[in-house]
Amino acid sequence: MKIRNTALVKGFRQSTPYVNAHRGKTMVFMIGGEAVADKNFTNIISDLALLHSLGVRIVLVHGCRPQINTILQGFEMETPYHKGVRVTDEQALGLVMQASGQLQLAITAQLSLSLNNTPMAGTQLNVVSGNFVIAQPLGVDEGVDYCHSGKVRRIDIEGINRMLDQGSIVLLGPVASSVTGESFNLLSEEVATQVATRLKADKLIGLCSEQGIIDENGNAIAELFPTQAEHYLTQYLAEDPHRSTGSTRFLKAAITACRAGVPRSHLVSYKEDGALIQELFSFDGIGTQVVMESAEQVRHAQIDDIGGIMDLIQPLEEQGVLVRRSREQLEREIHQFTIVEKDGLVIGCAALYPYHNDHMAEMACMAIHPEYRDGNRGLLLLNHMRNEARQASIEQIFVLTTHSLHWFREQGFVEMSVNQLPIEKQNLYNYQRRSKVLSLNL
């Protein structure tokens, strides 16, 4: 009898919604020279080929800082920096072009690989590079002539879209020409940001050595708004004003891109095999997302939110949908509540009551304002609760419901019996309400 790989089947099934969501979407990948030089880069290329086969429109923007430094050292040359930008004189420009050209050819060769017994077997990827980016000189700043260091002047968005529509992968580097026929060394993160913004890309994805933005406990922060990302960027630069890492470059790019309309920017590690796939095709992800700020946010409730929560839940209590809660009870339990707030109005709420000895938690008092039930606020709250529960080492969430059975089933909950509840909750179960009990394994 063959052993069945149930983990593979489960993972494949759980990825299906993301496969459908990403099909036809445009993603711009910001890949530094460090990532290309890493031993895991062949796996990244295989993952990009997988994304392409699933219908993702891919633009790759590569940098080549370490490769440029290596060539410069070979010629015993140094280039000064001004405000974090390499000053590229005539002599250095030739070596920059050499490093960029070699790297572009190496990436193209990797994307052309189609050997049997490899993940790239049977693939046929068309890689297109060209004069899609038009540059202009940075000029002189504070008396420093940047020489052949430049910035983006124009991007041929129609040309890039035409190539993407034909199923090609577009590969862009940090060297671009100007209308006068000169070549300029650009910041790859600026190229990636400008391309993502002007293409109206769905995602900007950066690859760096760390698995996202790391908090003080050593864990990757799952999600940041641009203002929060700015806080970390300021912190990094305060520690070292000359710091130029993949994380700082990504934060600068993500903040700009999000504020210019790119919905999500992801940062994952180029060192960990499969990090890109896990970030894009699993609920939890693995890195950090910088997402657009809006007038609507999910946050922990505070004592000042009690009035808004009561306004939200009282009509449902009167209808018998929710169990009645007094103001005093809400005040005692306010730290258990999470709310969805829009323009100062509480439009959604839910509470999480942990039973740590049983590694279970109850999700209760879930309510959405009637005018906002057509959106995904319920799912937003549920996802927040799942994250909260995981951080508290909870293995299973359960709910008691009389009216929302089908909605919870749609989210993956399954029915369970009352005697499977924690003993403490069993003793409080109201047999007159006859609430259905459903659970979700985390």
C-alpha positions, 0 to 999 in steps of 0.5 A, a space after each residue: 500500500 502506497 503512503 499518501 502525501 496528504 500534506 502535498 494534497 492539502 497544500 495544493 488545495 489551499 493554494 488554489 484561491 491564490 492561483 486564481 487571484 494571481 492569474 493575469 496580474 502584473 508583478 514587478 520583482 526587484 532583485 539585487 545583485 546579491 540575490 543573483 549571486 546566491 546559491 538559491 538563485 536557481 530555485 528563485 528562477 524556477 519559482 518565477 517560471 512557475 509563476 509565469 506558467 500560472 499566468 502571472 505577468 512578470 517584470 524583473 528589475 535587477 541590480 548589480 552593486 556587488 558585481 560592480 564593486 568586484 570589477 572596480 576592485 579588480 581594476 583597483 578603482 573606487 567610486 565615491 558616493 553622495 547621498 547614497 548614490 554612486 558617482 559614476 564617472 566615464 571610466 567607471 561607467 564602462 565597468 558598470 556597463 560590463 557588470 550589468 551586461 554580464 548579469 543580464 546575460 546570466 539571468 537570461 541564460 538561467 531563464 532559458 534553462 529547460 533541462 529534464 529532471 529539473 523544475 524548469 523542464 519543458 518550459 519555454 520562456 521568452 525573455 525580452 530586454 530593450 530600451 524600455 527605460 529612458 534615463 536623464 542625468 542627476 546633474 550636480 548636487 551640492 557641488 558634486 557632479 554625479 557624471 553618468 549616474 542618472 534617474 528615470 525620465 520616461 518608461 515605455 509602458 505600452 512596449 512593456 505591456 505589449 511584451 507581457 501580453 505576448 507572454 514574455 518576461 521583461 528583464 530590465 537592468 540598472 543601465 539605461 540610455 538617454 535621448 542624447 544617446 548617452 548611458 547612465 547608471 540608475 538605482 535599480 530600486 528606482 527603476 523597479 518603483 517607477 515601472 511598478 507605479 506606471 504599469 499600475 502593477 498589482 505587486 512590487 516584490 523585493 528579495 533581500 537577505 532577511 525574511 522581511 522586516 524583523 521586529 525586536 523579537 526576531 520575527 518577521 512583521 507580516 504587514 506594515 502601512 507606509 507610515 509604519 514602514 517609514 518608522 523602520 526606515 528612519 530607525 535603520 538610517 538613524 543607526 547608520 546613515 550610510 546603511 544600504 541594504 536590501 531591506 532599506 532599499 525595499 522600504 524606500 521603494 515600497 513606501 513610494 510605490 504604495 503611495 503611488 497606487 501599487 496595492 501591495 509590496 512584498 519583501 522575502 528572503 532570497 536565501 530561503 528556498 520556496 520563500 517566494 511561493 510561500 509568501 504568494 500562495 499561503 494564507 500566512 505568507 512568510 515575509 513582510 507586506 507594505 500595503 496601501 493605507 486607507 480610511 478603514 483599519 482593523 485594530 484592537 479595541 480601546 475603552 473609548 470604542 465601547 459606545 461604537 461597539 454597543 451601537 453595532 451589537 445592540 440591534 443584533 442582540 434584540 434580534 436574538 442573533 447575539 447574546 446580550 452583553 452589558 456595558 460593564 461586561 464590555 468594559 471588563 472584556 474590551 481587551 478581547 475585542 478587535 474592531 474594524 474602524 472607518 472614518 472614526 465609525 466602528 463598522 465591525 467587531 469580534 472578540 477572542 476568548 482563549 482557553 489556553 489549557 485546551 489550546 483553543 479559543 472562542 471567536 464571539 460577538 462578531 458583527 458587521 454594520 448593515 451598510 458594510 456587509 457586502 464587503 469582506 470585513 467578516 473575513 478581515 476580522 477572521 483573518 486577524 483573529 487567526 493571527 492573534 490565536 497563532 501568536 498565542 499558541 492556539 491550535 483551534 478556534 471555535 464559534 457558537 452561532 445560530 444564524 451564520 452557519 453557512 458563512 463559517 462553513 465557507 471559511 473552512 469551519 466544521 461542525 463539532 459537538 458540545 462535549 468537544 468544547 473546553 469543560 469551562 465552556 461546556 458548563 456555560 453552553 445555553 441549551 435553549 439557544 441550541 447554537 451550532 458549534 463549529 471549529 477551525 484548526 489553525 
